[in-house]
């Protein structure tokens, strides 16, 4: 270790133990979150694989468990607001967890009520049907519940032992000029791209709350790089009966997604987000590389400094449990409430058909067959990412189905999962922001995807 320079400029005092503390947890974290593995459904990552195993094991009980956690979020908040018991008031973590703003408390209440009605199959069918509350509680909640458990417990492996510092420092000269992001965002982006949107948002949220991202940076990462998993893209393609075009399809997703990632951070609303930290922490600035130290040595030095200050195994487990509870209590009821509202609008009103009309002349100009039928699919994805595939699966033109499948994935923002997660988090993103980002991503990626579709078909 003698060739390294410590981050504070002093002579380093790193031991072999510090190096192993960095290397072993980081490699395990990479294995769980980033390295793809083969499964029966295709390629996935171990965290998602473990989540699926848990769903297979206890999936029938998860809707009940999810509603119980929603009830805990309401009971804990009411207890804190009224009795102020010492075990909550004296805990910075619990007092934050159970003290949402009035608006988000109401959303938690709505989520719990909707979840309970759907679980017991009582009340209006408009809420409990398989296309609205039932879709969320019985299909989405098991995925979120299991993913939050494993991702939350294992996230400290990526966050606490120097991996982000190492990768981030190496990619400083790439991420900053291209995407206006610090280097450490590269790992968030990779975990989201290879893994799952919920994992990426969870990772970004934790770093934002710890002061490693500004409001602008956290907003960019969570709305630009939190893409759906490879597995889900395959599901969409299979549903659209376009299995034979996977390489062209995923290539179009990657290319159009990168173009959007270059443009979105430079335009409203993301460009207007403040370059300030989360209010409860101080910003942790990215240190420049000293002129007399190589980039690789500086990256390793940053990583070892982090591993040196990391706490023991019990502290890591405790951090993981906090992550899980954060998501189970704080996010599940919000996803249930916001997602159900969006799906009710999509299923029982002509709202998305009406607002999709402006896309009809655009699709006709781009020479997309069956433009009228495809137009509403350009906006219905805001409610749920799978709805465009559902509505567009009957279209005869393979070119049009290809466009619908690809656009639905690159839009990224959908209220039944990502939108609800973002609004339920502490990230500085409003509902209006989500609407604008969704539309802008659609306008940016649509002509690119249509151009690729014309080349393919």
Secondary structure, 3 states (H helix, E strand, C coil): CCCCECCCCCECCCCHHHHHHHHHHHHHHHHHHCCEEEECCEEEEHHHHHHHHHHHHHHHHHHHHHHHHHHHHHHHHHHHHHCCCHHHHCCHHHHHHCCCCHHHHHHHHHHHHHHHHHHHCCCCHHHHCCCCHHHHHHHHHHHHHHHHHHHHHHHHHHHCCCHHHHHHHHCHHHHHHHHCCCCCHHHHHHHHHHCCHHHHHHHHHHHHHCCCCCHHHHHHHHHHCCCCCHHHHHHHHHHCCCHHHHHHHHHHHHHHHHHHHHHHCCCCCHHHCCCCCCCCCCCCCCCCCCCCCCHHHHHHHHHHHHHHHCCCHHHHHHHHHHHHHHHHHHCHHHHHHHHHHHHHHHHHCCHHHHHHCHHHHHHHHCCCCCHHHHHCHHHHCCCCCCHHHHHHCCCCCHHHHHHHHHHHHHCCCCHHHHHHHHHHCCCCCCHHHHHHHHHHHHHHHHHHHHHHHHHHC
